[in-house]
Amino acid sequence: MLLSRIAAAIEATSRLVSRLVANLCVALVYVMLGLLAAQVLMRYFLGAPPSWTEELAIILFAWLVLLYASVGLREGFHVAIQFIPADWIRLNRLADRLVALLAMGFGAVAVSAGLAYVGRTSGQKTAALQMPIETLYLAVPVCGGLFILHALALLIAPGHRAAASEASAAP
């Protein structure tokens, strides 16, 4: 009973965090587009674009890619090669669990190495904005943590993606 509550809490947390991150990614895309449009307009009309717009767009892009990769793991739209026949349900479930374990391992490495790198670069500033470089490098351990959360949810309830895709495909 307690384990099923914990599993339900992990699954619900993963689902909520995934939705929030997906919405944040949409907002990041709009901010990046605004920054790049401002840079192009200032280059065209003033002949001198500010350097900080490009730097901020690059930082946001790094966060966007890593954040949305975690959503891709949760929702299953990452690149996959299906070589196990669909009728072999047990083997497919085993493969899904293996992928989740590998993703969890990747997340653990990203958290560990990312935090170590943030520690090594602590105190440095970006060139144009003079903001702490940690704002860029923290994307790796944060997204590693998201990978661990979503992979754990996939291990606990591996069939949720298949059920969701079947429900959305039904007329």
C-alpha positions in Angstrom: 0.0 0.0 0.0 2.7 2.4 1.0 4.8 1.5 -2.1 1.9 2.1 -4.4 1.4 5.6 -2.9 5.0 6.4 -3.3 4.9 5.1 -6.9 1.8 7.2 -7.6 3.5 10.3 -6.0 6.6 9.8 -8.2 4.4 9.4 -11.3 2.3 12.5 -10.5 5.4 14.6 -9.7 7.0 13.5 -13.0 3.9 14.3 -15.0 3.5 17.7 -13.3 7.2 18.6 -13.7 7.2 17.5 -17.3 4.2 19.8 -18.1 5.8 22.8 -16.3 9.1 22.2 -18.1 7.4 21.9 -21.5 5.6 25.2 -20.8 8.8 26.9 -19.7 10.5 25.7 -22.9 7.8 27.4 -25.0 8.4 30.6 -23.0 12.1 30.2 -23.6 11.6 29.9 -27.3 9.6 33.2 -27.4 12.2 35.0 -25.3 15.0 33.7 -27.6 13.1 34.8 -30.7 12.5 38.2 -29.2 16.2 38.6 -28.3 17.3 37.6 -31.8 14.7 39.8 -33.5 16.0 42.7 -31.3 19.5 42.0 -32.4 18.6 41.9 -36.1 16.6 45.1 -35.8 19.3 46.9 -34.0 21.9 45.8 -36.5 19.7 46.9 -39.4 18.6 50.3 -38.0 21.5 51.3 -35.7 24.3 49.4 -37.3 25.4 48.1 -33.9 23.7 45.2 -32.3 24.2 44.6 -28.5 26.4 41.7 -27.7 24.4 40.7 -24.7 21.4 39.5 -26.8 23.4 36.8 -28.5 25.0 35.7 -25.3 21.7 35.4 -23.5 20.1 33.6 -26.4 22.9 31.0 -26.3 22.4 30.5 -22.5 18.7 30.1 -23.0 19.2 27.7 -25.9 21.4 25.5 -23.8 18.7 25.4 -21.1 16.0 24.8 -23.7 17.7 21.8 -25.3 18.5 20.1 -22.0 15.2 20.8 -20.4 13.2 19.6 -23.4 15.4 16.4 -23.6 14.0 15.5 -20.2 10.4 16.0 -21.5 11.3 13.8 -24.4 12.4 11.1 -22.1 9.1 11.3 -20.1 6.9 11.5 -23.2 8.8 9.0 -25.3 9.5 11.2 -28.3 13.3 10.6 -28.2 14.9 8.8 -31.0 14.3 5.0 -30.8 14.8 2.0 -33.0 12.1 -0.6 -32.7 13.7 -3.9 -33.5 11.7 -6.1 -31.1 8.4 -7.3 -32.6 5.4 -5.6 -30.9 3.8 -8.9 -30.0 6.8 -9.7 -27.7 5.3 -7.7 -24.8 7.6 -9.0 -22.1 10.7 -8.4 -24.0 9.5 -4.9 -24.9 8.8 -4.1 -21.3 12.3 -5.4 -20.4 13.8 -3.1 -23.1 11.8 -0.2 -21.8 13.1 -0.8 -18.3 16.7 -1.1 -19.6 16.3 2.3 -21.4 15.0 3.8 -18.2 17.9 2.5 -16.2 20.4 3.8 -18.8 18.6 7.2 -18.7 18.8 7.2 -14.9 22.5 6.4 -15.1 23.0 9.3 -17.6 21.1 11.5 -15.2 23.3 10.5 -12.3 26.5 11.2 -14.3 25.1 14.6 -15.5 24.3 15.6 -11.9 27.6 14.5 -10.6 29.8 15.8 -13.4 27.7 19.0 -13.8 27.9 19.9 -10.1 31.7 19.3 -10.2 32.0 21.6 -13.2 29.9 24.3 -11.7 32.1 24.1 -8.6 35.3 24.4 -10.8 33.9 27.4 -12.7 32.4 29.2 -9.7 33.2 32.9 -9.6 33.6 33.3 -13.3 31.4 35.7 -15.2 30.0 35.7 -18.7 31.6 38.1 -21.2 28.8 40.5 -22.2 26.3 40.3 -19.3 28.8 39.8 -16.5 26.4 37.3 -14.9 27.7 34.2 -13.0 28.7 31.5 -15.5 26.8 29.1 -13.2 23.6 30.3 -14.8 24.7 28.4 -17.9 26.4 25.4 -16.4 23.7 24.6 -13.8 21.6 23.4 -16.7 23.5 20.1 -16.8 22.9 19.0 -13.1 19.3 20.3 -13.1 18.4 18.4 -16.2 20.3 15.3 -14.9 18.0 15.5 -11.9 15.0 15.7 -14.2 16.2 12.6 -16.1 16.5 10.7 -12.9 12.9 11.7 -11.9 11.4 10.8 -15.2 13.4 7.5 -15.6 12.3 6.5 -12.1 8.7 7.2 -13.1 9.2 5.0 -16.2 10.6 2.2 -14.1 7.7 2.3 -11.7 5.0 2.6 -14.3 6.6 1.5 -17.6 3.3 1.1 -19.5 2.1 4.7 -19.0 3.5 5.9 -22.3 2.0 3.1 -24.3 -1.4 3.6 -22.7 -1.2 7.4 -23.3 -0.2 6.9 -27.0 -2.9 4.3 -27.6 -5.5 6.6 -25.9 -4.5 9.6 -28.1 -4.5 7.5 -31.3 -8.1 6.2 -30.6 -10.8 8.1 -32.7 
